[in-house]
């Protein structure tokens, strides 16, 4: 898990694809962390990507690092709104706390990846696959 987490942290921005009806939707994400041996992400509960994950928890991630290696990760989202998870998200990205806490503000929905498979490849043909 640490290899995948480090890869995503190092890229700073990665892209998550969800499904809306018969149309894929892709958007940038930046929050990722490990807690209780699970890979966590966060999304505002007012965003279409949140509703898409509720309707269909399958998602994919792609990221490219500075060494021209790319990650493709396939997983299912399991939402977890425990306070400990929220606290960890705000510790990782403190700017989120101002945006997502307080009266009248949206909620940060946190989820972890289940049924994870991944591939890390590069342009020279190196390829690593695995499961978390």
C-alpha positions as CSV (number, residue, x, y, z in Angstrom):
1,X,0.0,0.0,0.0
2,X,2.8,2.4,0.8
3,X,4.1,2.3,-2.8
4,X,0.6,3.3,-4.1
5,X,0.2,6.0,-1.5
6,X,3.6,7.4,-2.1
7,X,3.0,7.4,-5.9
8,X,-0.2,9.4,-5.4
9,X,1.3,11.8,-2.9
10,X,4.3,12.5,-5.1
11,X,2.1,13.3,-8.1
12,X,0.2,15.8,-6.0
13,X,-2.8,15.7,-8.4
14,X,-4.3,12.5,-9.8
15,X,-7.4,11.9,-11.8
16,X,-10.4,9.9,-10.7
17,X,-13.0,8.5,-13.1
18,X,-16.5,7.8,-12.1
19,X,-19.6,6.9,-14.1
20,X,-22.7,9.1,-14.7
21,X,-25.3,7.1,-16.6
22,X,-23.4,5.8,-19.7
23,X,-20.8,8.6,-19.6
24,X,-17.5,8.4,-17.8
25,X,-16.5,11.5,-15.8
26,X,-12.9,12.4,-14.9
27,X,-11.7,15.1,-12.5
28,X,-8.6,16.0,-10.5
29,X,-8.2,15.0,-6.9
30,X,-5.4,15.7,-4.4
31,X,-6.5,14.3,-1.0
32,X,-5.1,10.8,-0.3
33,X,-4.0,9.2,3.0
34,X,-3.7,6.0,4.8
35,X,-5.7,5.1,7.9
36,X,-6.4,1.7,9.5
37,X,-4.5,0.1,6.6
38,X,-6.9,1.6,4.1
39,X,-6.4,4.1,1.2
40,X,-8.7,7.1,1.8
41,X,-9.9,9.9,-0.4
42,X,-12.2,12.8,0.1
43,X,-14.9,14.7,-1.9
44,X,-17.4,17.4,-1.2
45,X,-20.9,16.0,-0.7
46,X,-22.3,18.7,-3.0
47,X,-20.2,17.5,-6.0
48,X,-21.5,15.3,-8.8
49,X,-18.6,12.9,-8.2
50,X,-20.0,12.2,-4.8
51,X,-23.4,11.4,-6.1
52,X,-21.9,9.3,-8.9
53,X,-19.9,7.2,-6.4
54,X,-23.0,6.7,-4.3
55,X,-24.9,5.4,-7.4
56,X,-22.0,3.3,-8.6
57,X,-19.0,2.9,-6.3
58,X,-16.6,1.7,-9.0
59,X,-13.9,4.2,-9.8
60,X,-10.5,4.3,-11.5
61,X,-7.5,6.5,-10.9
62,X,-4.7,7.5,-13.2
63,X,-1.6,9.4,-12.3
64,X,1.8,10.2,-14.0
65,X,4.9,10.9,-11.9
66,X,8.0,12.9,-12.6
67,X,9.8,9.7,-13.7
68,X,7.2,9.1,-16.5
69,X,5.7,6.2,-14.7
70,X,1.9,6.0,-14.7
71,X,-0.4,4.3,-12.2
72,X,-3.8,2.9,-13.1
73,X,-5.8,1.8,-10.1
74,X,-9.3,0.2,-10.1
75,X,-11.4,0.0,-6.9
76,X,-14.7,0.4,-5.2
77,X,-15.6,3.3,-2.9
78,X,-16.7,2.6,0.7
79,X,-17.8,5.8,2.5
80,X,-16.6,6.3,6.1
81,X,-17.5,9.5,7.9
82,X,-16.1,8.7,11.3
83,X,-14.6,11.7,13.1
84,X,-11.2,10.1,13.1
85,X,-11.2,9.9,9.3
86,X,-12.3,13.5,9.1
87,X,-9.6,14.6,11.5
88,X,-6.9,12.8,9.5
89,X,-8.2,14.4,6.2
90,X,-8.0,17.9,7.8
91,X,-4.5,17.1,9.2
92,X,-3.3,16.1,5.7
93,X,-4.8,19.2,4.0
94,X,-5.5,21.8,6.6
95,X,-7.1,24.1,4.0
96,X,-10.0,21.7,3.8
97,X,-11.1,22.3,7.4
98,X,-12.0,25.9,6.7
99,X,-13.9,24.9,3.6
100,X,-15.8,22.0,5.1
101,X,-16.4,22.7,8.7
102,X,-18.8,25.2,10.3
103,X,-22.5,26.0,10.0
104,X,-23.8,26.2,6.5
105,X,-20.7,24.7,4.9
106,X,-20.7,21.6,2.8
107,X,-19.5,18.3,4.3
108,X,-16.3,16.5,3.2
109,X,-17.3,12.9,2.4
110,X,-14.4,10.5,3.0
111,X,-14.2,7.1,1.4
112,X,-11.7,4.3,1.2
113,X,-10.8,2.0,-1.7
114,X,-11.8,-1.7,-1.6
115,X,-11.2,-4.4,-4.1
116,X,-8.1,-2.6,-5.3
117,X,-6.0,-3.6,-8.3
118,X,-3.3,-1.6,-9.8
119,X,-0.7,-1.4,-12.6
120,X,2.4,0.8,-12.7
121,X,4.0,1.1,-16.1
122,X,6.6,3.2,-17.9
123,X,7.6,3.8,-21.5
124,X,10.4,1.2,-21.5
125,X,7.9,-1.6,-21.0
126,X,8.4,-2.1,-17.3
127,X,5.1,-3.2,-15.7
128,X,4.1,-4.1,-12.2
129,X,0.6,-5.3,-11.3
130,X,-0.9,-6.1,-7.9
131,X,-3.8,-6.0,-5.5
132,X,-4.2,-4.2,-2.1
